[in-house]
Amino acid sequence: MGIKPKSPREALQPEQAPAPPQRSRHVRNPIVILINMVITLAVFGLAAVGGALYFGKHKFEQAGPLKEDTTIVISSGSGLTGITDRLAAKGVIEDTMLDEWVFQLGTRFYKNATKLKAGEYAFAPGVSMKDVMADLVDGKAVTHSVTIPEGWTTAQILERVRAHPILVGEITDIPQEGALLPETYSFARGTSRQEVLEQMKVAQEKLLGEIWERRIDDLPVSSPEELVVLASIVEKETALADERPRVAGVFVNRLNKKMRLQSDPTILYGLYGGEAWLKDRSAIKQSELKAENKYNTYQIDGLPPGPIGNPGRAAMEAVANPSRTKDLFFVADGTGGHIFAETYEQHQANVRKWRKIERERRQSEQN
């Protein structure tokens, strides 16, 4: 059977497009729709969290708002919130809720929330939150110091420690004469005066033990305590470090020969104790100098009953290892040092030279 040809009218009409396929039942399923929505929200959420973390990290590490060097005191027990408030109040971080959150969250992220230490801290301009956190964790607090000159008596040391404006608290336990090591001691704000004195005492005990172990044989002192006594006299006799071994040698030689030490500073200590070098010594009378005095080494044999000050390392080392000479005398030479002599005759000649220098000096001052 043949195919019937289309009529001209039918030929002109376009063929109908096929109907679109029906949507899958799975796509229309509410569960699938919910899953797609969850995935979409998760993607956006992750992007938002990632952006927030990037922003927070950048802000935590970027230069901060501080314009000039600033010192801030973090009190003990402040906690992360208290520390954040203190930093914001001093301009170390911006005083906004956002910046405070960033500092706190950043500190917690690094697991340092409970590791921030109290103390006094100095921050430079532009310091970042991360560097602030690191300083507080490391305890890089500002340190202060007190310097104790060699030979000072305990009374002099106590006066300086009490006057220090940063140290706190009262001194409740007075150290014995000679028990403290003259040095420069560093400490943080809030340190007590008693703590610094204990630090000096521990340092002296440690050093004295080491020096005693290195002493020469046949030294005419029988204990570390006696070494300190003699070192305190050496310390008061000369301020020149290179002279101390020779001065110590003179006293060691005299002790070995059963000669009296005849040291003038011992007289002063016997008269006034640790206050001797806080007084006007020009007003001392001859009658006082000649009075009975258990420290007066012109009157007693051997060592006095205790130190006349707190000797430093050099003086103790000098006593433990004195110069090997035959010197038995010394007198000032007018330049801050001393002239040494083996015999009394040599010493008398040196004394006459010194007295001449004194007379010329007084005449020059009068003119």
Secondary structure, 3 states (H helix, E strand, C coil): CCCCCCCHHHHHCCCCCCCCCCCCCCCCCHHHHHHHHHHHHHHHHHHHHHHHHHHHHHHHHCCCCCCCCEEEEECCCCHHHHHHHHHHHCCCCCCCHHHHHHHHHHHHHCCCCCCCCCEEEEECCCCCHHHHHHHHHHCCCCEEEEECCCCCCHHHHHHHHHHCCCCECCCCCCCCCCCCCCCEEEEECCCEHHHHHHHHHHHHHHHHHHHHHCCCCCCCCCCHHHHHHHHHHHHHHCCCHHHHHHHHHHHHHHHHCCCCCCCHHHHHHHHHHHHHHHCCHHHCCHHHHHCCCCCCCCCCCCCCCCCCCCCCHHHHHHHHCCCCCCCCEEEECCCCCEEEECCHHHHHHHHHHHHHHHHHHHHHHHC
